[in-house]
């Protein structure tokens, strides 16, 4: 996986929601209420991971459901106050 410095956002994309809109929606809960990360019009993930409820199908396991994770990097601005999942290191 590629390296990404800084805090990370996490959360679900809602039905019929654009990935960019989900990133913007989650920024407040993960990076603080005044966070203003720059999000391009068409964000491109730096990595993709697929989680399966059955162990061993991929290196990633989620007993609750099949899920796909998209990871993005981008510059941020002052005022970032990482919270919740943004403080948990991956892996």
LUMFIVO-976928 format. One record per atom (N, C-alpha, C, CB): residue number from 1; residue in three letters; atom name; x, y, z. Coordinates in Angstrom, 2 decimals. Glycine has a CB too. Layout:
BEGIN
+-----+-----+----+---------+---------+---------+
!   k !   r !  a !       x !       y !       z !
+-----+-----+----+---------+---------+---------+
! NUM ! ALA ! CA !       X !       Y !       Z !
...
+-----+-----+----+---------+---------+---------+
END
This chain:
BEGIN
+-----+-----+----+---------+---------+---------+
!   k !   r !  a !       x !       y !       z !
+-----+-----+----+---------+---------+---------+
!   1 ! UNK !  N !    0.82 !   -1.18 !    0.00 !
!   1 ! UNK ! CA !    0.00 !    0.00 !    0.00 !
!   1 ! UNK !  C !    0.87 !    1.24 !    0.00 !
!   1 ! UNK ! CB !   -0.94 !    0.00 !    1.19 !
!   2 ! UNK !  N !    0.40 !    2.27 !   -0.64 !
!   2 ! UNK ! CA !    1.11 !    3.54 !   -0.67 !
!   2 ! UNK !  C !    1.03 !    4.24 !    0.68 !
!   2 ! UNK ! CB !    0.55 !    4.44 !   -1.78 !
!   3 ! UNK !  N !    2.03 !    5.06 !    0.95 !
!   3 ! UNK ! CA !    2.04 !    5.81 !    2.21 !
!   3 ! UNK !  C !    1.21 !    7.08 !    2.07 !
!   3 ! UNK ! CB !    3.48 !    6.15 !    2.63 !
!   4 ! UNK !  N !    0.61 !    7.48 !    3.17 !
!   4 ! UNK ! CA !   -0.19 !    8.70 !    3.19 !
!   4 ! UNK !  C !    0.05 !    9.38 !    4.53 !
!   4 ! UNK ! CB !   -1.72 !    8.40 !    2.97 !
!   5 ! UNK !  N !    0.69 !   10.53 !    4.50 !
!   5 ! UNK ! CA !    0.96 !   11.26 !    5.74 !
!   5 ! UNK !  C !   -0.28 !   12.02 !    6.19 !
!   5 ! UNK ! CB !    2.15 !   12.23 !    5.55 !
!   6 ! UNK !  N !   -0.43 !   12.19 !    7.49 !
!   6 ! UNK ! CA !   -1.54 !   12.97 !    8.02 !
!   6 ! UNK !  C !   -2.68 !   12.11 !    8.49 !
!   6 ! UNK ! CB !   -2.02 !   13.94 !    6.99 !
!   7 ! UNK !  N !   -3.77 !   12.76 !    8.86 !
!   7 ! UNK ! CA !   -4.96 !   12.07 !    9.35 !
!   7 ! UNK !  C !   -5.71 !   11.41 !    8.21 !
!   7 ! UNK ! CB !   -5.88 !   13.05 !   10.09 !
!   8 ! UNK !  N !   -6.55 !   10.47 !    8.55 !
!   8 ! UNK ! CA !   -7.34 !    9.80 !    7.52 !
!   8 ! UNK !  C !   -8.82 !    9.92 !    7.85 !
!   8 ! UNK ! CB !   -6.94 !    8.31 !    7.38 !
!   9 ! UNK !  N !   -9.63 !    9.95 !    6.82 !
!   9 ! UNK ! CA !  -11.08 !    9.99 !    6.97 !
!   9 ! UNK !  C !  -11.61 !    8.58 !    6.83 !
!   9 ! UNK ! CB !  -11.73 !   10.94 !    5.93 !
!  10 ! UNK !  N !  -12.70 !    8.30 !    7.51 !
!  10 ! UNK ! CA !  -13.33 !    7.01 !    7.31 !
!  10 ! UNK !  C !  -14.83 !    7.16 !    7.47 !
!  10 ! UNK ! CB !  -12.77 !    5.96 !    8.31 !
!  11 ! UNK !  N !  -15.57 !    6.29 !    6.82 !
!  11 ! UNK ! CA !  -17.01 !    6.31 !    6.92 !
!  11 ! UNK !  C !  -17.65 !    5.71 !    5.69 !
!  11 ! UNK ! CB !  -17.52 !    7.72 !    7.15 !
!  12 ! UNK !  N !  -18.92 !    5.52 !    5.76 !
!  12 ! UNK ! CA !  -19.66 !    4.90 !    4.67 !
!  12 ! UNK !  C !  -20.14 !    5.92 !    3.65 !
!  12 ! UNK ! CB !  -20.84 !    4.13 !    5.22 !
!  13 ! UNK !  N !  -20.27 !    5.45 !    2.43 !
!  13 ! UNK ! CA !  -20.88 !    6.24 !    1.37 !
!  13 ! UNK !  C !  -22.34 !    5.82 !    1.32 !
!  13 ! UNK ! CB !  -20.16 !    6.03 !   -0.04 !
!  14 ! UNK !  N !  -23.23 !    6.77 !    1.40 !
!  14 ! UNK ! CA !  -24.66 !    6.48 !    1.40 !
!  14 ! UNK !  C !  -25.15 !    6.12 !    0.00 !
!  14 ! UNK ! CB !  -25.44 !    7.69 !    1.94 !
!  15 ! UNK !  N !  -26.28 !    5.46 !   -0.06 !
!  15 ! UNK ! CA !  -26.89 !    5.07 !   -1.34 !
!  15 ! UNK !  C !  -27.10 !    6.32 !   -2.19 !
!  15 ! UNK ! CB !  -28.24 !    4.33 !   -1.11 !
!  16 ! UNK !  N !  -26.64 !    6.30 !   -3.42 !
!  16 ! UNK ! CA !  -26.73 !    7.37 !   -4.40 !
!  16 ! UNK !  C !  -25.98 !    8.64 !   -3.97 !
!  16 ! UNK ! CB !  -28.18 !    7.71 !   -4.65 !
!  17 ! UNK !  N !  -24.98 !    8.49 !   -3.12 !
!  17 ! UNK ! CA !  -24.15 !    9.62 !   -2.71 !
!  17 ! UNK !  C !  -22.82 !    9.54 !   -3.46 !
!  17 ! UNK ! CB !  -23.91 !    9.62 !   -1.16 !
!  18 ! UNK !  N !  -22.34 !   10.67 !   -3.96 !
!  18 ! UNK ! CA !  -21.04 !   10.70 !   -4.62 !
!  18 ! UNK !  C !  -19.94 !   10.52 !   -3.58 !
!  18 ! UNK ! CB !  -20.85 !   12.03 !   -5.41 !
!  19 ! UNK !  N !  -18.83 !    9.89 !   -3.98 !
!  19 ! UNK ! CA !  -17.71 !    9.67 !   -3.07 !
!  19 ! UNK !  C !  -17.21 !   11.01 !   -2.53 !
!  19 ! UNK ! CB !  -16.56 !    8.90 !   -3.78 !
!  20 ! UNK !  N !  -17.11 !   12.02 !   -3.39 !
!  20 ! UNK ! CA !  -16.64 !   13.34 !   -2.96 !
!  20 ! UNK !  C !  -17.56 !   13.91 !   -1.87 !
!  20 ! UNK ! CB !  -16.57 !   14.30 !   -4.16 !
!  21 ! UNK !  N !  -18.86 !   13.77 !   -2.04 !
!  21 ! UNK ! CA !  -19.80 !   14.27 !   -1.04 !
!  21 ! UNK !  C !  -19.66 !   13.54 !    0.29 !
!  21 ! UNK ! CB !  -21.24 !   14.14 !   -1.54 !
!  22 ! UNK !  N !  -19.38 !   12.24 !    0.24 !
!  22 ! UNK ! CA !  -19.16 !   11.48 !    1.47 !
!  22 ! UNK !  C !  -17.89 !   11.95 !    2.18 !
!  22 ! UNK ! CB !  -19.07 !    9.96 !    1.17 !
!  23 ! UNK !  N !  -16.83 !   12.23 !    1.42 !
!  23 ! UNK ! CA !  -15.60 !   12.74 !    2.01 !
!  23 ! UNK !  C !  -15.88 !   14.06 !    2.72 !
!  23 ! UNK ! CB !  -14.50 !   12.92 !    0.92 !
!  24 ! UNK !  N !  -16.59 !   14.94 !    2.07 !
!  24 ! UNK ! CA !  -16.91 !   16.24 !    2.67 !
!  24 ! UNK !  C !  -17.79 !   16.07 !    3.91 !
!  24 ! UNK ! CB !  -17.62 !   17.14 !    1.66 !
!  25 ! UNK !  N !  -18.72 !   15.12 !    3.88 !
!  25 ! UNK ! CA !  -19.62 !   14.88 !    5.01 !
!  25 ! UNK !  C !  -18.85 !   14.35 !    6.23 !
!  25 ! UNK ! CB !  -20.73 !   13.89 !    4.61 !
!  26 ! UNK !  N !  -17.86 !   13.49 !    5.98 !
!  26 ! UNK ! CA !  -17.12 !   12.87 !    7.08 !
!  26 ! UNK !  C !  -15.99 !   13.74 !    7.62 !
!  26 ! UNK ! CB !  -16.55 !   11.56 !    6.63 !
!  27 ! UNK !  N !  -15.60 !   14.77 !    6.91 !
!  27 ! UNK ! CA !  -14.44 !   15.55 !    7.35 !
!  27 ! UNK !  C !  -14.65 !   16.18 !    8.71 !
!  27 ! UNK ! CB !  -14.13 !   16.64 !    6.34 !
!  28 ! UNK !  N !  -15.86 !   16.65 !    9.00 !
!  28 ! UNK ! CA !  -16.12 !   17.28 !   10.29 !
!  28 ! UNK !  C !  -15.98 !   16.33 !   11.46 !
!  28 ! UNK ! CB !  -17.48 !   17.88 !   10.29 !
!  29 ! UNK !  N !  -16.52 !   15.12 !   11.31 !
!  29 ! UNK ! CA !  -16.46 !   14.16 !   12.42 !
!  29 ! UNK !  C !  -15.06 !   13.58 !   12.60 !
!  29 ! UNK ! CB !  -17.46 !   13.03 !   12.18 !
!  30 ! UNK !  N !  -14.27 !   13.49 !   11.53 !
!  30 ! UNK ! CA !  -12.94 !   12.89 !   11.64 !
!  30 ! UNK !  C !  -11.82 !   13.92 !   11.84 !
!  30 ! UNK ! CB !  -12.65 !   12.09 !   10.40 !
!  31 ! UNK !  N !  -11.97 !   15.11 !   11.30 !
!  31 ! UNK ! CA !  -10.89 !   16.09 !   11.35 !
!  31 ! UNK !  C !  -11.22 !   17.36 !   12.12 !
!  31 ! UNK ! CB !  -10.50 !   16.46 !    9.96 !
!  32 ! UNK !  N !  -12.40 !   17.45 !   12.68 !
!  32 ! UNK ! CA !  -12.77 !   18.62 !   13.46 !
!  32 ! UNK !  C !  -13.74 !   19.52 !   12.70 !
!  32 ! UNK ! CB !  -11.53 !   19.40 !   13.85 !
!  33 ! UNK !  N !  -14.53 !   20.29 !   13.42 !
!  33 ! UNK ! CA !  -15.60 !   21.07 !   12.79 !
!  33 ! UNK !  C !  -15.11 !   22.20 !   11.89 !
!  33 ! UNK ! CB !  -16.47 !   21.65 !   13.84 !
!  34 ! UNK !  N !  -13.87 !   22.64 !   12.03 !
!  34 ! UNK ! CA !  -13.39 !   23.73 !   11.18 !
!  34 ! UNK !  C !  -12.40 !   23.25 !   10.12 !
!  34 ! UNK ! CB !  -12.73 !   24.80 !   12.03 !
!  35 ! UNK !  N !  -12.31 !   21.94 !    9.92 !
!  35 ! UNK ! CA !  -11.39 !   21.38 !    8.93 !
!  35 ! UNK !  C !  -11.83 !   21.76 !    7.52 !
!  35 ! UNK ! CB !  -11.31 !   19.84 !    9.06 !
!  36 ! UNK !  N !  -10.87 !   22.17 !    6.72 !
!  36 ! UNK ! CA !  -11.15 !   22.52 !    5.34 !
!  36 ! UNK !  C !  -10.18 !   21.81 !    4.40 !
!  36 ! UNK ! CB !  -11.08 !   24.06 !    5.14 !
!  37 ! UNK !  N !  -10.20 !   20.46 !    4.36 !
!  37 ! UNK ! CA !   -9.28 !   19.78 !    3.45 !
!  37 ! UNK !  C !   -9.67 !   20.06 !    2.01 !
!  37 ! UNK ! CB !   -9.27 !   18.25 !    3.72 !
!  38 ! UNK !  N !   -8.68 !   20.11 !    1.16 !
!  38 ! UNK ! CA !   -8.95 !   20.31 !   -0.26 !
!  38 ! UNK !  C !   -9.37 !   18.98 !   -0.86 !
!  38 ! UNK ! CB !   -7.70 !   20.89 !   -1.00 !
!  39 ! UNK !  N !  -10.54 !   18.95 !   -1.48 !
!  39 ! UNK ! CA !  -11.06 !   17.73 !   -2.11 !
!  39 ! UNK !  C !  -11.27 !   18.04 !   -3.58 !
!  39 ! UNK ! CB !  -12.40 !   17.23 !   -1.42 !
!  40 ! UNK !  N !  -10.55 !   17.33 !   -4.47 !
!  40 ! UNK ! CA !  -10.71 !   17.60 !   -5.90 !
!  40 ! UNK !  C !  -12.12 !   17.22 !   -6.38 !
!  40 ! UNK ! CB !   -9.66 !   16.83 !   -6.71 !
!  41 ! UNK !  N !  -12.54 !   17.78 !   -7.52 !
!  41 ! UNK ! CA !  -13.88 !   17.46 !   -8.05 !
!  41 ! UNK !  C !  -14.11 !   15.96 !   -8.27 !
!  41 ! UNK ! CB !  -14.10 !   18.19 !   -9.36 !
!  42 ! UNK !  N !  -13.06 !   15.24 !   -8.69 !
!  42 ! UNK ! CA !  -13.15 !   13.79 !   -8.90 !
!  42 ! UNK !  C !  -12.01 !   13.11 !   -8.15 !
!  42 ! UNK ! CB !  -13.10 !   13.43 !  -10.42 !
!  43 ! UNK !  N !  -12.17 !   12.88 !   -6.84 !
!  43 ! UNK ! CA !  -11.07 !   12.28 !   -6.07 !
!  43 ! UNK !  C !  -10.75 !   10.87 !   -6.55 !
!  43 ! UNK ! CB !  -11.42 !   12.25 !   -4.59 !
!  44 ! UNK !  N !   -9.46 !   10.54 !   -6.57 !
!  44 ! UNK ! CA !   -9.00 !    9.21 !   -6.98 !
!  44 ! UNK !  C !   -8.36 !    8.53 !   -5.78 !
!  44 ! UNK ! CB !   -7.99 !    9.30 !   -8.18 !
!  45 ! UNK !  N !   -8.78 !    7.30 !   -5.44 !
!  45 ! UNK ! CA !   -8.18 !    6.62 !   -4.29 !
!  45 ! UNK !  C !   -6.73 !    6.23 !   -4.57 !
!  45 ! UNK ! CB !   -8.99 !    5.36 !   -3.92 !
!  46 ! UNK !  N !   -5.92 !    6.22 !   -3.50 !
!  46 ! UNK ! CA !   -4.54 !    5.76 !   -3.66 !
!  46 ! UNK !  C !   -4.46 !    4.26 !   -3.42 !
!  46 ! UNK ! CB !   -3.59 !    6.51 !   -2.72 !
!  47 ! UNK !  N !   -5.51 !    3.67 !   -2.82 !
!  47 ! UNK ! CA !   -5.56 !    2.22 !   -2.68 !
!  47 ! UNK !  C !   -7.01 !    1.79 !   -2.46 !
!  47 ! UNK ! CB !   -4.65 !    1.74 !   -1.50 !
!  48 ! UNK !  N !   -7.28 !    0.54 !   -2.77 !
!  48 ! UNK ! CA !   -8.61 !   -0.05 !   -2.60 !
!  48 ! UNK !  C !   -8.43 !   -1.38 !   -1.87 !
!  48 ! UNK ! CB !   -9.35 !   -0.25 !   -3.99 !
!  49 ! UNK !  N !   -9.28 !   -1.65 !   -0.89 !
!  49 ! UNK ! CA !   -9.22 !   -2.92 !   -0.16 !
!  49 ! UNK !  C !  -10.62 !   -3.51 !   -0.11 !
!  49 ! UNK ! CB !   -8.66 !   -2.71 !    1.29 !
!  50 ! UNK !  N !  -10.71 !   -4.82 !   -0.26 !
!  50 ! UNK ! CA !  -11.99 !   -5.52 !   -0.23 !
!  50 ! UNK !  C !  -12.04 !   -6.40 !    1.01 !
!  50 ! UNK ! CB !  -12.20 !   -6.36 !   -1.53 !
!  51 ! UNK !  N !  -13.06 !   -6.20 !    1.82 !
!  51 ! UNK ! CA !  -13.26 !   -6.95 !    3.06 !
!  51 ! UNK !  C !  -14.34 !   -8.01 !    2.85 !
!  51 ! UNK ! CB !  -13.64 !   -6.00 !    4.24 !
!  52 ! UNK !  N !  -14.11 !   -9.23 !    3.36 !
!  52 ! UNK ! CA !  -15.09 !  -10.31 !    3.26 !
!  52 ! UNK !  C !  -15.47 !  -10.81 !    4.65 !
!  52 ! UNK ! CB !  -14.54 !  -11.47 !    2.41 !
!  53 ! UNK !  N !  -16.71 !  -11.28 !    4.82 !
!  53 ! UNK ! CA !  -17.10 !  -11.86 !    6.11 !
!  53 ! UNK !  C !  -16.46 !  -13.24 !    6.33 !
!  53 ! UNK ! CB !  -18.62 !  -11.98 !    6.19 !
!  54 ! UNK !  N !  -15.99 !  -13.86 !    5.26 !
!  54 ! UNK ! CA !  -15.33 !  -15.16 !    5.36 !
!  54 ! UNK !  C !  -13.83 !  -14.95 !    5.46 !
!  54 ! UNK ! CB !  -15.68 !  -16.05 !    4.13 !
!  55 ! UNK !  N !  -13.20 !  -15.37 !    6.55 !
!  55 ! UNK ! CA !  -11.75 !  -15.18 !    6.69 !
!  55 ! UNK !  C !  -10.98 !  -15.91 !    5.59 !
!  55 ! UNK ! CB !  -11.28 !  -15.68 !    8.05 !
!  56 ! UNK !  N !   -9.88 !  -15.30 !    5.13 !
!  56 ! UNK ! CA !   -9.00 !  -15.95 !    4.17 !
!  56 ! UNK !  C !   -9.27 !  -15.65 !    2.71 !
!  56 ! UNK ! CB !   -9.06 !  -17.37 !    4.36 !
!  57 ! UNK !  N !  -10.40 !  -15.03 !    2.38 !
!  57 ! UNK ! CA !  -10.69 !  -14.72 !    0.97 !
!  57 ! UNK !  C !   -9.73 !  -13.62 !    0.50 !
!  57 ! UNK ! CB !  -12.17 !  -14.27 !    0.79 !
!  58 ! UNK !  N !   -9.54 !  -12.60 !    1.31 !
!  58 ! UNK ! CA !   -8.56 !  -11.54 !    1.08 !
!  58 ! UNK !  C !   -7.83 !  -11.34 !    2.41 !
!  58 ! UNK ! CB !   -9.24 !  -10.19 !    0.56 !
!  59 ! UNK !  N !   -6.78 !  -10.53 !    2.44 !
!  59 ! UNK ! CA !   -6.12 !  -10.26 !    3.72 !
!  59 ! UNK !  C !   -6.99 !   -9.45 !    4.69 !
!  59 ! UNK ! CB !   -4.82 !   -9.51 !    3.47 !
!  60 ! UNK !  N !   -8.11 !   -8.92 !    4.22 !
!  60 ! UNK ! CA !   -8.95 !   -8.07 !    5.04 !
!  60 ! UNK !  C !  -10.25 !   -8.79 !    5.40 !
!  60 ! UNK ! CB !   -9.26 !   -6.75 !    4.32 !
!  61 ! UNK !  N !  -10.60 !   -8.77 !    6.68 !
!  61 ! UNK ! CA !  -11.77 !   -9.50 !    7.16 !
!  61 ! UNK !  C !  -12.68 !   -8.57 !    7.95 !
!  61 ! UNK ! CB !  -11.34 !  -10.69 !    8.04 !
!  62 ! UNK !  N !  -13.97 !   -8.59 !    7.64 !
!  62 ! UNK ! CA !  -14.99 !   -7.87 !    8.40 !
!  62 ! UNK !  C !  -16.13 !   -8.86 !    8.62 !
!  62 ! UNK ! CB !  -15.49 !   -6.55 !    7.65 !
!  63 ! UNK !  N !  -16.31 !   -9.35 !    9.85 !
!  63 ! UNK ! CA !  -17.30 !  -10.38 !   10.09 !
!  63 ! UNK !  C !  -18.74 !   -9.92 !    9.85 !
!  63 ! UNK ! CB !  -17.18 !  -10.88 !   11.49 !
!  64 ! UNK !  N !  -18.95 !   -8.60 !    9.75 !
!  64 ! UNK ! CA !  -20.31 !   -8.07 !    9.60 !
!  64 ! UNK !  C !  -20.84 !   -8.16 !    8.17 !
!  64 ! UNK ! CB !  -20.36 !   -6.63 !   10.04 !
!  65 ! UNK !  N !  -19.95 !   -7.93 !    7.16 !
!  65 ! UNK ! CA !  -20.45 !   -7.86 !    5.79 !
!  65 ! UNK !  C !  -19.31 !   -7.77 !    4.79 !
!  65 ! UNK ! CB !  -21.38 !   -6.66 !    5.62 !
!  66 ! UNK !  N !  -19.64 !   -7.91 !    3.52 !
!  66 ! UNK ! CA !  -18.70 !   -7.66 !    2.44 !
!  66 ! UNK !  C !  -18.63 !   -6.15 !    2.26 !
!  66 ! UNK ! CB !  -19.12 !   -8.38 !    1.10 !
!  67 ! UNK !  N !  -17.43 !   -5.58 !    2.17 !
!  67 ! UNK ! CA !  -17.28 !   -4.13 !    2.05 !
!  67 ! UNK !  C !  -16.06 !   -3.81 !    1.20 !
!  67 ! UNK ! CB !  -17.16 !   -3.47 !    3.43 !
!  68 ! UNK !  N !  -16.08 !   -2.65 !    0.57 !
!  68 ! UNK ! CA !  -14.96 !   -2.16 !   -0.21 !
!  68 ! UNK !  C !  -14.51 !   -0.84 !    0.41 !
!  68 ! UNK ! CB !  -15.34 !   -1.98 !   -1.73 !
!  69 ! UNK !  N !  -13.22 !   -0.72 !    0.65 !
!  69 ! UNK ! CA !  -12.65 !    0.49 !    1.25 !
!  69 ! UNK !  C !  -11.82 !    1.22 !    0.21 !
!  69 ! UNK ! CB !  -11.78 !    0.14 !    2.49 !
!  70 ! UNK !  N !  -12.08 !    2.52 !    0.06 !
!  70 ! UNK ! CA !  -11.29 !    3.39 !   -0.82 !
!  70 ! UNK !  C !  -10.52 !    4.35 !    0.07 !
!  70 ! UNK ! CB !  -12.21 !    4.15 !   -1.85 !
!  71 ! UNK !  N !   -9.21 !    4.45 !   -0.12 !
!  71 ! UNK ! CA !   -8.39 !    5.35 !    0.70 !
!  71 ! UNK !  C !   -7.89 !    6.51 !   -0.15 !
!  71 ! UNK ! CB !   -7.19 !    4.59 !    1.34 !
!  72 ! UNK !  N !   -8.02 !    7.72 !    0.39 !
!  72 ! UNK ! CA !   -7.66 !    8.94 !   -0.31 !
!  72 ! UNK !  C !   -6.64 !    9.73 !    0.50 !
!  72 ! UNK ! CB !   -8.90 !    9.79 !   -0.60 !
!  73 ! UNK !  N !   -5.75 !   10.44 !   -0.20 !
!  73 ! UNK ! CA !   -4.82 !   11.39 !    0.42 !
!  73 ! UNK !  C !   -5.10 !   12.75 !   -0.18 !
!  73 ! UNK ! CB !   -3.32 !   10.96 !    0.20 !
!  74 ! UNK !  N !   -4.86 !   13.76 !    0.62 !
!  74 ! UNK ! CA !   -5.02 !   15.11 !    0.10 !
!  74 ! UNK !  C !   -4.49 !   16.11 !    1.09 !
!  74 ! UNK ! CB !   -6.49 !   15.40 !   -0.21 !
!  75 ! UNK !  N !   -4.13 !   17.29 !    0.61 !
!  75 ! UNK ! CA !   -3.61 !   18.31 !    1.52 !
!  75 ! UNK !  C !   -4.72 !   18.85 !    2.42 !
!  75 ! UNK ! CB !   -2.97 !   19.46 !    0.73 !
!  76 ! UNK !  N !   -4.33 !   19.25 !    3.61 !
!  76 ! UNK ! CA !   -5.27 !   19.86 !    4.53 !
!  76 ! UNK !  C !   -4.84 !   21.28 !    4.86 !
!  76 ! UNK ! CB !   -5.40 !   19.03 !    5.82 !
!  77 ! UNK !  N !   -5.55 !   21.91 !    5.73 !
!  77 ! UNK ! CA !   -5.24 !   23.27 !    6.15 !
!  77 ! UNK !  C !   -5.13 !   23.31 !    7.65 !
!  77 ! UNK ! CB !   -6.32 !   24.26 !    5.65 !
!  78 ! UNK !  N !   -4.71 !   24.43 !    8.18 !
!  78 ! UNK ! CA !   -4.68 !   24.60 !    9.63 !
!  78 ! UNK !  C !   -6.07 !   24.39 !   10.20 !
!  78 ! UNK ! CB !   -4.15 !   25.99 !   10.01 !
!  79 ! UNK !  N !   -6.11 !   24.03 !   11.45 !
!  79 ! UNK ! CA !   -7.39 !   23.81 !   12.10 !
!  79 ! UNK !  C !   -7.80 !   22.35 !   12.14 !
!  79 ! UNK ! CB !   -8.45 !   24.60 !   11.41 !
!  80 ! UNK !  N !   -6.97 !   21.46 !   11.56 !
!  80 ! UNK ! CA !   -7.30 !   20.04 !   11.60 !
!  80 ! UNK !  C !   -7.10 !   19.53 !   13.03 !
!  80 ! UNK ! CB !   -6.43 !   19.23 !   10.60 !
!  81 ! UNK !  N !   -8.12 !   18.91 !   13.58 !
!  81 ! UNK ! CA !   -8.05 !   18.32 !   14.91 !
!  81 ! UNK !  C !   -8.55 !   16.88 !   14.80 !
!  81 ! UNK ! CB !   -8.88 !   19.14 !   15.97 !
!  82 ! UNK !  N !   -7.66 !   15.94 !   14.44 !
!  82 ! UNK ! CA !   -8.08 !   14.56 !   14.23 !
!  82 ! UNK !  C !   -8.83 !   14.00 !   15.43 !
!  82 ! UNK ! CB !   -6.88 !   13.68 !   13.92 !
!  83 ! UNK !  N !   -9.91 !   13.27 !   15.15 !
!  83 ! UNK ! CA !  -10.77 !   12.68 !   16.17 !
!  83 ! UNK !  C !  -11.15 !   11.27 !   15.75 !
!  83 ! UNK ! CB !  -12.04 !   13.55 !   16.39 !
!  84 ! UNK !  N !  -11.70 !   10.51 !   16.65 !
!  84 ! UNK ! CA !  -12.28 !    9.19 !   16.39 !
!  84 ! UNK !  C !  -11.35 !    8.31 !   15.57 !
!  84 ! UNK ! CB !  -13.62 !    9.33 !   15.68 !
!  85 ! UNK !  N !  -11.82 !    7.79 !   14.45 !
!  85 ! UNK ! CA !  -11.06 !    6.85 !   13.63 !
!  85 ! UNK !  C !   -9.80 !    7.48 !   13.03 !
!  85 ! UNK ! CB !  -11.94 !    6.32 !   12.52 !
!  86 ! UNK !  N !   -9.77 !    8.80 !   12.87 !
!  86 ! UNK ! CA !   -8.60 !    9.45 !   12.28 !
!  86 ! UNK !  C !   -7.37 !    9.31 !   13.18 !
!  86 ! UNK ! CB !   -8.88 !   10.93 !   12.02 !
!  87 ! UNK !  N !   -7.57 !    8.99 !   14.45 !
!  87 ! UNK ! CA !   -6.46 !    8.83 !   15.38 !
!  87 ! UNK !  C !   -5.95 !    7.40 !   15.43 !
!  87 ! UNK ! CB !   -6.88 !    9.26 !   16.77 !
!  88 ! UNK !  N !   -6.68 !    6.47 !   14.86 !
!  88 ! UNK ! CA !   -6.31 !    5.06 !   14.88 !
!  88 ! UNK !  C !   -5.40 !    4.76 !   13.69 !
!  88 ! UNK ! CB !   -7.57 !    4.15 !   14.86 !
!  89 ! UNK !  N !   -4.22 !    4.20 !   13.95 !
!  89 ! UNK ! CA !   -3.33 !    3.91 !   12.86 !
!  89 ! UNK !  C !   -3.83 !    2.68 !   12.11 !
!  89 ! UNK ! CB !   -1.90 !    3.70 !   13.36 !
!  90 ! UNK !  N !   -3.70 !    2.68 !   10.76 !
!  90 ! UNK ! CA !   -4.18 !    1.54 !    9.98 !
!  90 ! UNK !  C !   -3.32 !    0.30 !   10.22 !
!  90 ! UNK ! CB !   -4.18 !    1.90 !    8.49 !
!  91 ! UNK !  N !   -3.96 !   -0.85 !   10.04 !
!  91 ! UNK ! CA !   -3.25 !   -2.12 !   10.11 !
!  91 ! UNK !  C !   -3.06 !   -2.54 !   11.49 !
!  91 ! UNK ! CB !   -1.94 !   -2.04 !    9.43 !
+-----+-----+----+---------+---------+---------+
END
